[in-house]
Amino acid sequence: MAKKDYVFRYKLEPKKEAVYPDPLLEMIRAQLENILNIVIPLEGQREVRIDGFKLLRDRERAYKIFTNEQGLGDFLQECYL
């Protein structure tokens, strides 16, 4: 039997203006934004709203994922980090 390969293709959106000048931070922020646009994170069975992240190298500083005009919407009632 021949092994089949499947191609996953998706439309690339026009490049948005960067939120952070640091390319590493912007890459992480953009990836998290894209993931959170298609999944709902859970803690156990409870839905959680993620709006930021920290880097392991600097746990004192928090970074926003979404800009002020963006957001996750009202589908989650509680906010946990």
N, C-alpha and C positions, 0 to 999 in steps of 0.2 A: 504494500500500500504506500502510495506517495503521501508525504507529509504536506499539508496545506498551510500556506502562509496567508494571514489576513492583514489587510492594510487598514489602519485607522486614520481617517482624515477628518479635519475640522477646519472651519473657516477662521482665518486669522483676522482679528479685529485691528483697526488702525491703532498705531502706537499711541498710548495715552501719555500725558505729561507726567514725568516722574514726581513722586511724592518726596523721596529722599535723594540727595545728591550722591550718596554712597552707592555704587553699583551692586554690591553684595546685599545691602539692606533692601534696595529696590527690587532685586530679583526675588528675594524671600517674600517680601510683601506682596508682589504681583502673583507669585505662585499660590500663596495662601488665599488671596482674594479669589483667584480662579477656582480653587478647590472648594472654598466656602460658598461659591455661587452654584455648586451642584450637589453638595452633601450637607447634612445636618449632623454636627458632632454630638456624641453622646458620652455621658458619664454614667456607667451602668445602663439603666433604661431612661435616664433623664436627659432631655435635650439641653444643650448648653450653647450659649451665645459667645462666640469668640470674636473679639474686636481688636486684639493686639497680640504682640509677641515680645519675648526677650531673647537675647543671645546668651548662650552658655558662657561666653567670655566676658560678658558684662551684664550681670543679673540685676543691677541697680536701675538700668534704663529700660523703659518700655516704649515700644513703637506701635503706632496705629496701623491697622491693615487698610481700613477704608477712610476716604477723605470725608470731610463734614457733609458734603452733599450726597454721598453714597451711604450705604448701610445695608444691614441684613434684612431690613423690613420688620414687620410686626409679627412674623410667624412664631417667634419665641417670646414667652412672657417674662422669663427670669434671665438675669445676667450673672454668670459665674465665670471666674477666671481661675 
